[in-house]
Structures are given as structure tokens and as C-alpha cells.
């Protein structure tokens, strides 16, 4: 069996980039069961309600991420929203724990993907955006879209 190479995206959390200012990102490995890996390889996962936390024993956990049950699985199937351990370096875990204690800071998953056959998750230290920040970001995106459309029409005509 040939080993997977490169990066293959399974799920991304577009809403997180809209709702939060992303300060710093980390790539973390995941401790998964066999049926979870098979469900991810089928391209099924949702990061929408996910978040990461560090417990009192100094371990990082990914919570609220929905990986649906594997359709071909039997009684050994996993729970779809269980806590999953994150594999990070000790310094990274300490930094995440310290920074997430600050007021208004949280740790959100941005994307879930495979790198050379191993499941990884990109998590970010983030600050919540205010409603006016969200509106301004949408306005800027709309303006750049309109400018691109005007430029393409000008090139054609």
C-alpha cells in the first residue's frame, strides 16, 4: 500500500476567521481511534463548535469537534464529539495555557488535515471580534471583490 504524501485538507473553520482576530497558530497532532481516522479519510468532519483547552495536568485537549461515526464501523465505533488529546511540545502547551487565561482570548481550531498520512489540526490563539469589526471586514472584502470585477471588465473591453 502506497503511503500518502503531501497535505490533504479534510475540514476548515471559515467561521473562526470571521469571528476572531487570529494572533498565533500552532500545528498539533491528534490522538485518534481507527474509526475516527477512517471517517476523516472519507472527508467527514466539522470544526464549527470546536475549541481547545489545557487541563490541570498540563495536557491539551480538542473539544466540540464533530467527527461522525464511520459508516462501515461496528460496535467499536467512536463517540462523534468526544475529547481528543492534542500532541504538542511542552513549551507550546505552556504558552497556550498562559495566553488562553488572558481576558478575551481563546483557542480555536482552524483546519483539520493529513500531512504524510498523519492527522493534524491547526489551532490558533484568538481574540473575539466586535460586531463592527466583522462588518468592516465584510465591507473590505466586498470592495476588493468589486474592484477585481471592474479590473477584469476593463481588461476585456
Protein Blocks (a to p, Z undefined) as FASTA:
>chain_A
ZZdedjddfbdcfklmmmpccfbdcdddddddfklmmmmmnopacfklgccdddfkopac
dehiacdddfkbcfkbccfkbccdddddfklmmmmmmmmmpghiacddfbdcdeehiacd
dddddddddfklmmmmmmmmmmmmmmmmmmmmmmmZZ
